[in-house]
Amino acid sequence: MRLPWVVAFNNDQEGNFAASAVLELLAQGKRLKTHNPDWSQELEAHLREEQQKLRQQDRGFSL
């Protein structure tokens, strides 16, 4: 079994256009979309979430 290619583009008009062009060439491709406008903001949000989880664990809290 071959895993699909994963492509990541910004969630804007240019990102959508580029992703469509690439996915035409990669039949097994899969696109990851961000919740934020671009991947930098997406990664920063993820980092903040992880840091908050670690702080809560240090305080003895768990969700």
PDB file of N, H, CA, C and O in Angstrom:
ATOM      1  N   MET A   1       0.836  -1.188   0.000  1.00  0.00           N
ATOM      2  CA  MET A   1       0.000   0.000   0.000  1.00  0.00           C
ATOM      3  C   MET A   1       0.878   1.247   0.000  1.00  0.00           C
ATOM      4  O   MET A   1       1.810   1.369   0.794  1.00  0.00           O
ATOM      5  N   ARG A   2       0.571   2.137  -0.875  1.00  0.00           N
ATOM      6  H   ARG A   2      -0.186   2.038  -1.520  1.00  0.00           H
ATOM      7  CA  ARG A   2       1.353   3.361  -0.990  1.00  0.00           C
ATOM      8  C   ARG A   2       0.599   4.505  -0.320  1.00  0.00           C
ATOM      9  O   ARG A   2      -0.590   4.699  -0.573  1.00  0.00           O
ATOM     10  N   LEU A   3       1.282   5.257   0.529  1.00  0.00           N
ATOM     11  H   LEU A   3       2.248   5.100   0.735  1.00  0.00           H
ATOM     12  CA  LEU A   3       0.662   6.384   1.212  1.00  0.00           C
ATOM     13  C   LEU A   3       0.515   7.560   0.252  1.00  0.00           C
ATOM     14  O   LEU A   3       1.331   7.720  -0.656  1.00  0.00           O
ATOM     15  N   PRO A   4      -0.515   8.383   0.442  1.00  0.00           N
ATOM     16  CA  PRO A   4      -0.697   9.542  -0.445  1.00  0.00           C
ATOM     17  C   PRO A   4       0.331  10.626  -0.158  1.00  0.00           C
ATOM     18  O   PRO A   4       0.850  10.736   0.953  1.00  0.00           O
ATOM     19  N   TRP A   5       0.609  11.413  -1.167  1.00  0.00           N
ATOM     20  H   TRP A   5       0.187  11.324  -2.069  1.00  0.00           H
ATOM     21  CA  TRP A   5       1.425  12.601  -0.994  1.00  0.00           C
ATOM     22  C   TRP A   5       0.572  13.603  -0.240  1.00  0.00           C
ATOM     23  O   TRP A   5      -0.631  13.695  -0.483  1.00  0.00           O
ATOM     24  N   VAL A   6       1.166  14.343   0.657  1.00  0.00           N
ATOM     25  H   VAL A   6       2.144  14.267   0.854  1.00  0.00           H
ATOM     26  CA  VAL A   6       0.449  15.376   1.392  1.00  0.00           C
ATOM     27  C   VAL A   6       1.038  16.719   0.987  1.00  0.00           C
ATOM     28  O   VAL A   6       2.250  16.922   1.045  1.00  0.00           O
ATOM     29  N   VAL A   7       0.167  17.628   0.578  1.00  0.00           N
ATOM     30  H   VAL A   7      -0.818  17.462   0.531  1.00  0.00           H
ATOM     31  CA  VAL A   7       0.610  18.964   0.189  1.00  0.00           C
ATOM     32  C   VAL A   7      -0.055  19.987   1.099  1.00  0.00           C
ATOM     33  O   VAL A   7      -1.204  19.817   1.504  1.00  0.00           O
ATOM     34  N   ALA A   8       0.662  21.029   1.411  1.00  0.00           N
ATOM     35  H   ALA A   8       1.596  21.167   1.081  1.00  0.00           H
ATOM     36  CA  ALA A   8       0.148  22.068   2.293  1.00  0.00           C
ATOM     37  C   ALA A   8       0.340  23.420   1.621  1.00  0.00           C
ATOM     38  O   ALA A   8       1.454  23.789   1.249  1.00  0.00           O
ATOM     39  N   PHE A   9      -0.733  24.138   1.474  1.00  0.00           N
ATOM     40  H   PHE A   9      -1.638  23.838   1.776  1.00  0.00           H
ATOM     41  CA  PHE A   9      -0.712  25.469   0.877  1.00  0.00           C
ATOM     42  C   PHE A   9      -1.541  26.396   1.744  1.00  0.00           C
ATOM     43  O   PHE A   9      -2.415  25.948   2.486  1.00  0.00           O
ATOM     44  N   ASN A  10      -1.269  27.681   1.652  1.00  0.00           N
ATOM     45  H   ASN A  10      -0.559  28.046   1.049  1.00  0.00           H
ATOM     46  CA  ASN A  10      -2.064  28.656   2.394  1.00  0.00           C
ATOM     47  C   ASN A  10      -3.531  28.548   1.998  1.00  0.00           C
ATOM     48  O   ASN A  10      -3.867  28.093   0.904  1.00  0.00           O
ATOM     49  N   ASN A  11      -4.384  28.971   2.902  1.00  0.00           N
ATOM     50  H   ASN A  11      -4.112  29.340   3.791  1.00  0.00           H
ATOM     51  CA  ASN A  11      -5.825  28.904   2.687  1.00  0.00           C
ATOM     52  C   ASN A  11      -6.313  30.234   2.103  1.00  0.00           C
ATOM     53  O   ASN A  11      -7.096  30.951   2.725  1.00  0.00           O
ATOM     54  N   ASP A  12      -5.835  30.543   0.901  1.00  0.00           N
ATOM     55  H   ASP A  12      -5.199  29.961   0.395  1.00  0.00           H
ATOM     56  CA  ASP A  12      -6.249  31.753   0.198  1.00  0.00           C
ATOM     57  C   ASP A  12      -6.362  31.425  -1.290  1.00  0.00           C
ATOM     58  O   ASP A  12      -6.161  30.280  -1.693  1.00  0.00           O
ATOM     59  N   GLN A  13      -6.683  32.426  -2.101  1.00  0.00           N
ATOM     60  H   GLN A  13      -6.847  33.356  -1.774  1.00  0.00           H
ATOM     61  CA  GLN A  13      -6.899  32.184  -3.522  1.00  0.00           C
ATOM     62  C   GLN A  13      -5.664  31.608  -4.203  1.00  0.00           C
ATOM     63  O   GLN A  13      -5.767  30.662  -4.984  1.00  0.00           O
ATOM     64  N   GLU A  14      -4.494  32.177  -3.909  1.00  0.00           N
ATOM     65  H   GLU A  14      -4.410  32.945  -3.274  1.00  0.00           H
ATOM     66  CA  GLU A  14      -3.262  31.688  -4.526  1.00  0.00           C
ATOM     67  C   GLU A  14      -2.949  30.265  -4.066  1.00  0.00           C
ATOM     68  O   GLU A  14      -2.537  29.427  -4.869  1.00  0.00           O
ATOM     69  N   GLY A  15      -3.144  29.995  -2.779  1.00  0.00           N
ATOM     70  H   GLY A  15      -3.478  30.675  -2.127  1.00  0.00           H
ATOM     71  CA  GLY A  15      -2.906  28.658  -2.257  1.00  0.00           C
ATOM     72  C   GLY A  15      -3.841  27.633  -2.877  1.00  0.00           C
ATOM     73  O   GLY A  15      -3.430  26.517  -3.195  1.00  0.00           O
ATOM     74  N   ASN A  16      -5.100  28.015  -3.048  1.00  0.00           N
ATOM     75  H   ASN A  16      -5.434  28.921  -2.790  1.00  0.00           H
ATOM     76  CA  ASN A  16      -6.067  27.110  -3.677  1.00  0.00           C
ATOM     77  C   ASN A  16      -5.685  26.813  -5.120  1.00  0.00           C
ATOM     78  O   ASN A  16      -5.783  25.671  -5.569  1.00  0.00           O
ATOM     79  N   PHE A  17      -5.253  27.829  -5.842  1.00  0.00           N
ATOM     80  H   PHE A  17      -5.173  28.757  -5.477  1.00  0.00           H
ATOM     81  CA  PHE A  17      -4.851  27.652  -7.235  1.00  0.00           C
ATOM     82  C   PHE A  17      -3.636  26.728  -7.335  1.00  0.00           C
ATOM     83  O   PHE A  17      -3.615  25.800  -8.143  1.00  0.00           O
ATOM     84  N   ALA A  18      -2.622  26.995  -6.501  1.00  0.00           N
ATOM     85  H   ALA A  18      -2.639  27.749  -5.844  1.00  0.00           H
ATOM     86  CA  ALA A  18      -1.410  26.181  -6.528  1.00  0.00           C
ATOM     87  C   ALA A  18      -1.714  24.735  -6.129  1.00  0.00           C
ATOM     88  O   ALA A  18      -1.208  23.800  -6.750  1.00  0.00           O
ATOM     89  N   ALA A  19      -2.529  24.553  -5.106  1.00  0.00           N
ATOM     90  H   ALA A  19      -2.939  25.312  -4.601  1.00  0.00           H
ATOM     91  CA  ALA A  19      -2.869  23.202  -4.653  1.00  0.00           C
ATOM     92  C   ALA A  19      -3.599  22.437  -5.750  1.00  0.00           C
ATOM     93  O   ALA A  19      -3.328  21.256  -5.967  1.00  0.00           O
ATOM     94  N   SER A  20      -4.513  23.091  -6.434  1.00  0.00           N
ATOM     95  H   SER A  20      -4.733  24.051  -6.257  1.00  0.00           H
ATOM     96  CA  SER A  20      -5.244  22.425  -7.521  1.00  0.00           C
ATOM     97  C   SER A  20      -4.291  21.965  -8.616  1.00  0.00           C
ATOM     98  O   SER A  20      -4.420  20.857  -9.136  1.00  0.00           O
ATOM     99  N   ALA A  21      -3.328  22.829  -8.964  1.00  0.00           N
ATOM    100  H   ALA A  21      -3.224  23.729  -8.541  1.00  0.00           H
ATOM    101  CA  ALA A  21      -2.373  22.477 -10.019  1.00  0.00           C
ATOM    102  C   ALA A  21      -1.509  21.293  -9.600  1.00  0.00           C
ATOM    103  O   ALA A  21      -1.266  20.388 -10.398  1.00  0.00           O
ATOM    104  N   VAL A  22      -1.053  21.295  -8.369  1.00  0.00           N
ATOM    105  H   VAL A  22      -1.251  22.031  -7.721  1.00  0.00           H
ATOM    106  CA  VAL A  22      -0.193  20.210  -7.898  1.00  0.00           C
ATOM    107  C   VAL A  22      -0.980  18.905  -7.793  1.00  0.00           C
ATOM    108  O   VAL A  22      -0.482  17.846  -8.175  1.00  0.00           O
ATOM    109  N   LEU A  23      -2.207  18.980  -7.277  1.00  0.00           N
ATOM    110  H   LEU A  23      -2.612  19.840  -6.967  1.00  0.00           H
ATOM    111  CA  LEU A  23      -2.994  17.766  -7.101  1.00  0.00           C
ATOM    112  C   LEU A  23      -3.408  17.144  -8.432  1.00  0.00           C
ATOM    113  O   LEU A  23      -3.702  15.950  -8.486  1.00  0.00           O
ATOM    114  N   GLU A  24      -3.434  17.926  -9.494  1.00  0.00           N
ATOM    115  H   GLU A  24      -3.195  18.895  -9.450  1.00  0.00           H
ATOM    116  CA  GLU A  24      -3.681  17.353 -10.818  1.00  0.00           C
ATOM    117  C   GLU A  24      -2.536  16.422 -11.220  1.00  0.00           C
ATOM    118  O   GLU A  24      -2.746  15.429 -11.916  1.00  0.00           O
ATOM    119  N   LEU A  25      -1.332  16.753 -10.777  1.00  0.00           N
ATOM    120  H   LEU A  25      -1.161  17.560 -10.212  1.00  0.00           H
ATOM    121  CA  LEU A  25      -0.157  15.951 -11.110  1.00  0.00           C
ATOM    122  C   LEU A  25       0.044  14.771 -10.154  1.00  0.00           C
ATOM    123  O   LEU A  25       0.672  13.776 -10.516  1.00  0.00           O
ATOM    124  N   LEU A  26      -0.480  14.883  -8.958  1.00  0.00           N
ATOM    125  H   LEU A  26      -0.990  15.691  -8.663  1.00  0.00           H
ATOM    126  CA  LEU A  26      -0.330  13.834  -7.951  1.00  0.00           C
ATOM    127  C   LEU A  26      -1.684  13.150  -7.744  1.00  0.00           C
ATOM    128  O   LEU A  26      -2.503  13.600  -6.943  1.00  0.00           O
ATOM    129  N   ALA A  27      -1.898  12.080  -8.465  1.00  0.00           N
ATOM    130  H   ALA A  27      -1.232  11.715  -9.115  1.00  0.00           H
ATOM    131  CA  ALA A  27      -3.191  11.398  -8.412  1.00  0.00           C
ATOM    132  C   ALA A  27      -3.530  10.923  -7.006  1.00  0.00           C
ATOM    133  O   ALA A  27      -4.704  10.893  -6.638  1.00  0.00           O
ATOM    134  N   GLN A  28      -2.532  10.552  -6.215  1.00  0.00           N
ATOM    135  H   GLN A  28      -1.578  10.576  -6.514  1.00  0.00           H
ATOM    136  CA  GLN A  28      -2.758  10.056  -4.860  1.00  0.00           C
ATOM    137  C   GLN A  28      -2.596  11.158  -3.808  1.00  0.00           C
ATOM    138  O   GLN A  28      -2.474  10.873  -2.617  1.00  0.00           O
ATOM    139  N   GLY A  29      -2.596  12.404  -4.251  1.00  0.00           N
ATOM    140  H   GLY A  29      -2.695  12.635  -5.219  1.00  0.00           H
ATOM    141  CA  GLY A  29      -2.338  13.513  -3.341  1.00  0.00           C
ATOM    142  C   GLY A  29      -3.505  13.841  -2.439  1.00  0.00           C
ATOM    143  O   GLY A  29      -4.662  13.560  -2.754  1.00  0.00           O
ATOM    144  N   LYS A  30      -3.175  14.442  -1.308  1.00  0.00           N
ATOM    145  H   LYS A  30      -2.236  14.670  -1.053  1.00  0.00           H
ATOM    146  CA  LYS A  30      -4.166  14.904  -0.354  1.00  0.00           C
ATOM    147  C   LYS A  30      -3.718  16.260   0.153  1.00  0.00           C
ATOM    148  O   LYS A  30      -2.549  16.454   0.485  1.00  0.00           O
ATOM    149  N   ARG A  31      -4.658  17.205   0.213  1.00  0.00           N
ATOM    150  H   ARG A  31      -5.609  17.047  -0.056  1.00  0.00           H
ATOM    151  CA  ARG A  31      -4.325  18.550   0.656  1.00  0.00           C
ATOM    152  C   ARG A  31      -4.703  18.746   2.110  1.00  0.00           C
ATOM    153  O   ARG A  31      -5.777  18.339   2.552  1.00  0.00           O
ATOM    154  N   LEU A  32      -3.802  19.373   2.843  1.00  0.00           N
ATOM    155  H   LEU A  32      -2.930  19.704   2.484  1.00  0.00           H
ATOM    156  CA  LEU A  32      -4.103  19.801   4.201  1.00  0.00           C
ATOM    157  C   LEU A  32      -4.421  21.282   4.155  1.00  0.00           C
ATOM    158  O   LEU A  32      -3.649  22.072   3.611  1.00  0.00           O
ATOM    159  N   LYS A  33      -5.552  21.658   4.723  1.00  0.00           N
ATOM    160  H   LYS A  33      -6.179  21.016   5.164  1.00  0.00           H
ATOM    161  CA  LYS A  33      -5.917  23.070   4.785  1.00  0.00           C
ATOM    162  C   LYS A  33      -5.711  23.588   6.195  1.00  0.00           C
ATOM    163  O   LYS A  33      -5.840  22.848   7.171  1.00  0.00           O
ATOM    164  N   THR A  34      -5.395  24.852   6.287  1.00  0.00           N
ATOM    165  H   THR A  34      -5.290  25.453   5.495  1.00  0.00           H
ATOM    166  CA  THR A  34      -5.217  25.485   7.584  1.00  0.00           C
ATOM    167  C   THR A  34      -6.544  26.061   8.067  1.00  0.00           C
ATOM    168  O   THR A  34      -7.444  26.338   7.275  1.00  0.00           O
ATOM    169  N   HIS A  35      -6.644  26.234   9.371  1.00  0.00           N
ATOM    170  H   HIS A  35      -5.912  26.009  10.015  1.00  0.00           H
ATOM    171  CA  HIS A  35      -7.778  26.963   9.941  1.00  0.00           C
ATOM    172  C   HIS A  35      -7.479  28.453   9.906  1.00  0.00           C
ATOM    173  O   HIS A  35      -8.391  29.280   9.899  1.00  0.00           O
ATOM    174  N   ASN A  36      -6.197  28.789   9.883  1.00  0.00           N
ATOM    175  H   ASN A  36      -5.456  28.118   9.889  1.00  0.00           H
ATOM    176  CA  ASN A  36      -5.734  30.168   9.825  1.00  0.00           C
ATOM    177  C   ASN A  36      -5.397  30.512   8.377  1.00  0.00           C
ATOM    178  O   ASN A  36      -5.292  29.622   7.533  1.00  0.00           O
ATOM    179  N   PRO A  37      -5.228  31.806   8.089  1.00  0.00           N
ATOM    180  CA  PRO A  37      -4.944  32.197   6.694  1.00  0.00           C
ATOM    181  C   PRO A  37      -3.673  31.604   6.099  1.00  0.00           C
ATOM    182  O   PRO A  37      -3.624  31.342   4.897  1.00  0.00           O
ATOM    183  N   ASP A  38      -2.638  31.384   6.919  1.00  0.00           N
ATOM    184  H   ASP A  38      -2.678  31.596   7.896  1.00  0.00           H
ATOM    185  CA  ASP A  38      -1.408  30.808   6.368  1.00  0.00           C
ATOM    186  C   ASP A  38      -0.768  29.847   7.364  1.00  0.00           C
ATOM    187  O   ASP A  38      -1.163  29.779   8.528  1.00  0.00           O
ATOM    188  N   TRP A  39       0.224  29.110   6.884  1.00  0.00           N
ATOM    189  H   TRP A  39       0.545  29.165   5.939  1.00  0.00           H
ATOM    190  CA  TRP A  39       0.837  28.062   7.696  1.00  0.00           C
ATOM    191  C   TRP A  39       1.651  28.612   8.850  1.00  0.00           C
ATOM    192  O   TRP A  39       1.780  27.943   9.875  1.00  0.00           O
ATOM    193  N   SER A  40       2.198  29.794   8.719  1.00  0.00           N
ATOM    194  H   SER A  40       2.093  30.337   7.886  1.00  0.00           H
ATOM    195  CA  SER A  40       2.937  30.383   9.841  1.00  0.00           C
ATOM    196  C   SER A  40       2.000  30.600  11.026  1.00  0.00           C
ATOM    197  O   SER A  40       2.331  30.252  12.160  1.00  0.00           O
ATOM    198  N   GLN A  41       0.840  31.170  10.760  1.00  0.00           N
ATOM    199  H   GLN A  41       0.571  31.452   9.840  1.00  0.00           H
ATOM    200  CA  GLN A  41      -0.130  31.402  11.827  1.00  0.00           C
ATOM    201  C   GLN A  41      -0.661  30.079  12.381  1.00  0.00           C
ATOM    202  O   GLN A  41      -0.914  29.963  13.580  1.00  0.00           O
ATOM    203  N   GLU A  42      -0.826  29.103  11.523  1.00  0.00           N
ATOM    204  H   GLU A  42      -0.620  29.198  10.549  1.00  0.00           H
ATOM    205  CA  GLU A  42      -1.306  27.786  11.953  1.00  0.00           C
ATOM    206  C   GLU A  42      -0.305  27.140  12.918  1.00  0.00           C
ATOM    207  O   GLU A  42      -0.691  26.611  13.960  1.00  0.00           O
ATOM    208  N   LEU A  43       0.963  27.188  12.566  1.00  0.00           N
ATOM    209  H   LEU A  43       1.277  27.618  11.720  1.00  0.00           H
ATOM    210  CA  LEU A  43       1.990  26.595  13.418  1.00  0.00           C
ATOM    211  C   LEU A  43       2.146  27.354  14.732  1.00  0.00           C
ATOM    212  O   LEU A  43       2.368  26.745  15.778  1.00  0.00           O
ATOM    213  N   GLU A  44       2.032  28.683  14.682  1.00  0.00           N
ATOM    214  H   GLU A  44       1.852  29.178  13.832  1.00  0.00           H
ATOM    215  CA  GLU A  44       2.107  29.476  15.911  1.00  0.00           C
ATOM    216  C   GLU A  44       0.948  29.140  16.841  1.00  0.00           C
ATOM    217  O   GLU A  44       1.144  29.028  18.051  1.00  0.00           O
ATOM    218  N   ALA A  45      -0.255  28.978  16.300  1.00  0.00           N
ATOM    219  H   ALA A  45      -0.415  29.069  15.317  1.00  0.00           H
ATOM    220  CA  ALA A  45      -1.418  28.621  17.116  1.00  0.00           C
ATOM    221  C   ALA A  45      -1.228  27.247  17.739  1.00  0.00           C
ATOM    222  O   ALA A  45      -1.557  27.043  18.908  1.00  0.00           O
ATOM    223  N   HIS A  46      -0.705  26.312  16.971  1.00  0.00           N
ATOM    224  H   HIS A  46      -0.438  26.478  16.022  1.00  0.00           H
ATOM    225  CA  HIS A  46      -0.462  24.968  17.490  1.00  0.00           C
ATOM    226  C   HIS A  46       0.584  25.011  18.613  1.00  0.00           C
ATOM    227  O   HIS A  46       0.432  24.332  19.629  1.00  0.00           O
ATOM    228  N   LEU A  47       1.621  25.792  18.433  1.00  0.00           N
ATOM    229  H   LEU A  47       1.744  26.343  17.608  1.00  0.00           H
ATOM    230  CA  LEU A  47       2.652  25.931  19.459  1.00  0.00           C
ATOM    231  C   LEU A  47       2.053  26.507  20.744  1.00  0.00           C
ATOM    232  O   LEU A  47       2.347  26.012  21.832  1.00  0.00           O
ATOM    233  N   ARG A  48       1.224  27.538  20.634  1.00  0.00           N
ATOM    234  H   ARG A  48       0.985  27.940  19.750  1.00  0.00           H
ATOM    235  CA  ARG A  48       0.588  28.130  21.816  1.00  0.00           C
ATOM    236  C   ARG A  48      -0.274  27.105  22.544  1.00  0.00           C
ATOM    237  O   ARG A  48      -0.257  27.040  23.773  1.00  0.00           O
ATOM    238  N   GLU A  49      -1.024  26.305  21.794  1.00  0.00           N
ATOM    239  H   GLU A  49      -1.038  26.358  20.795  1.00  0.00           H
ATOM    240  CA  GLU A  49      -1.868  25.272  22.407  1.00  0.00           C
ATOM    241  C   GLU A  49      -1.024  24.253  23.169  1.00  0.00           C
ATOM    242  O   GLU A  49      -1.363  23.871  24.289  1.00  0.00           O
ATOM    243  N   GLU A  50       0.069  23.820  22.562  1.00  0.00           N
ATOM    244  H   GLU A  50       0.345  24.130  21.653  1.00  0.00           H
ATOM    245  CA  GLU A  50       0.933  22.837  23.214  1.00  0.00           C
ATOM    246  C   GLU A  50       1.591  23.423  24.462  1.00  0.00           C
ATOM    247  O   GLU A  50       1.714  22.739  25.478  1.00  0.00           O
ATOM    248  N   GLN A  51       2.010  24.678  24.389  1.00  0.00           N
ATOM    249  H   GLN A  51       1.910  25.234  23.564  1.00  0.00           H
ATOM    250  CA  GLN A  51       2.627  25.315  25.554  1.00  0.00           C
ATOM    251  C   GLN A  51       1.616  25.443  26.692  1.00  0.00           C
ATOM    252  O   GLN A  51       1.964  25.257  27.858  1.00  0.00           O
ATOM    253  N   GLN A  52       0.367  25.759  26.355  1.00  0.00           N
ATOM    254  H   GLN A  52       0.084  25.910  25.408  1.00  0.00           H
ATOM    255  CA  GLN A  52      -0.670  25.868  27.368  1.00  0.00           C
ATOM    256  C   GLN A  52      -0.933  24.508  28.034  1.00  0.00           C
ATOM    257  O   GLN A  52      -1.107  24.432  29.250  1.00  0.00           O
ATOM    258  N   LYS A  53      -0.960  23.450  27.238  1.00  0.00           N
ATOM    259  H   LYS A  53      -0.818  23.512  26.250  1.00  0.00           H
ATOM    260  CA  LYS A  53      -1.147  22.103  27.792  1.00  0.00           C
ATOM    261  C   LYS A  53      -0.020  21.765  28.770  1.00  0.00           C
ATOM    262  O   LYS A  53      -0.266  21.219  29.846  1.00  0.00           O
ATOM    263  N   LEU A  54       1.211  22.091  28.392  1.00  0.00           N
ATOM    264  H   LEU A  54       1.412  22.534  27.518  1.00  0.00           H
ATOM    265  CA  LEU A  54       2.349  21.807  29.271  1.00  0.00           C
ATOM    266  C   LEU A  54       2.256  22.598  30.569  1.00  0.00           C
ATOM    267  O   LEU A  54       2.551  22.061  31.636  1.00  0.00           O
ATOM    268  N   ARG A  55       1.851  23.869  30.498  1.00  0.00           N
ATOM    269  H   ARG A  55       1.612  24.305  29.631  1.00  0.00           H
ATOM    270  CA  ARG A  55       1.701  24.678  31.711  1.00  0.00           C
ATOM    271  C   ARG A  55       0.635  24.088  32.618  1.00  0.00           C
ATOM    272  O   ARG A  55       0.811  24.047  33.836  1.00  0.00           O
ATOM    273  N   GLN A  56      -0.473  23.628  32.036  1.00  0.00           N
ATOM    274  H   GLN A  56      -0.616  23.661  31.046  1.00  0.00           H
ATOM    275  CA  GLN A  56      -1.537  23.035  32.830  1.00  0.00           C
ATOM    276  C   GLN A  56      -1.082  21.735  33.484  1.00  0.00           C
ATOM    277  O   GLN A  56      -1.449  21.453  34.625  1.00  0.00           O
ATOM    278  N   GLN A  57      -0.292  20.949  32.775  1.00  0.00           N
ATOM    279  H   GLN A  57       0.006  21.178  31.848  1.00  0.00           H
ATOM    280  CA  GLN A  57       0.229  19.697  33.345  1.00  0.00           C
ATOM    281  C   GLN A  57       1.182  20.008  34.505  1.00  0.00           C
ATOM    282  O   GLN A  57       1.186  19.314  35.521  1.00  0.00           O
ATOM    283  N   ASP A  58       1.990  21.066  34.336  1.00  0.00           N
ATOM    284  H   ASP A  58       1.986  21.630  33.510  1.00  0.00           H
ATOM    285  CA  ASP A  58       2.919  21.448  35.396  1.00  0.00           C
ATOM    286  C   ASP A  58       2.177  21.873  36.657  1.00  0.00           C
ATOM    287  O   ASP A  58       2.686  21.694  37.763  1.00  0.00           O
ATOM    288  N   ARG A  59       0.982  22.432  36.502  1.00  0.00           N
ATOM    289  H   ARG A  59       0.569  22.577  35.603  1.00  0.00           H
ATOM    290  CA  ARG A  59       0.180  22.869  37.642  1.00  0.00           C
ATOM    291  C   ARG A  59      -0.647  21.733  38.227  1.00  0.00           C
ATOM    292  O   ARG A  59      -1.283  21.903  39.268  1.00  0.00           O
ATOM    293  N   GLY A  60      -0.646  20.584  37.574  1.00  0.00           N
ATOM    294  H   GLY A  60      -0.130  20.447  36.729  1.00  0.00           H
ATOM    295  CA  GLY A  60      -1.398  19.450  38.076  1.00  0.00           C
ATOM    296  C   GLY A  60      -2.802  19.354  37.514  1.00  0.00           C
ATOM    297  O   GLY A  60      -3.593  18.532  37.976  1.00  0.00           O
ATOM    298  N   PHE A  61      -3.128  20.170  36.533  1.00  0.00           N
ATOM    299  H   PHE A  61      -2.485  20.837  36.157  1.00  0.00           H
ATOM    300  CA  PHE A  61      -4.435  20.118  35.898  1.00  0.00           C
ATOM    301  C   PHE A  61      -4.403  19.136  34.740  1.00  0.00           C
ATOM    302  O   PHE A  61      -3.344  18.896  34.160  1.00  0.00           O
ATOM    303  N   SER A  62      -5.535  18.572  34.402  1.00  0.00           N
ATOM    304  H   SER A  62      -6.396  18.767  34.874  1.00  0.00           H
ATOM    305  CA  SER A  62      -5.641  17.785  33.192  1.00  0.00           C
ATOM    306  C   SER A  62      -7.022  17.991  32.622  1.00  0.00           C
ATOM    307  O   SER A  62      -8.000  18.110  33.360  1.00  0.00           O
ATOM    308  N   LEU A  63      -7.099  18.032  31.319  1.00  0.00           N
ATOM    309  H   LEU A  63      -6.305  17.936  30.719  1.00  0.00           H
ATOM    310  CA  LEU A  63      -8.382  18.229  30.646  1.00  0.00           C
ATOM    311  C   LEU A  63      -8.833  16.955  29.988  1.00  0.00           C
ATOM    312  O   LEU A  63      -9.896  16.923  29.368  1.00  0.00           O
TER     313      LEU A  63
END
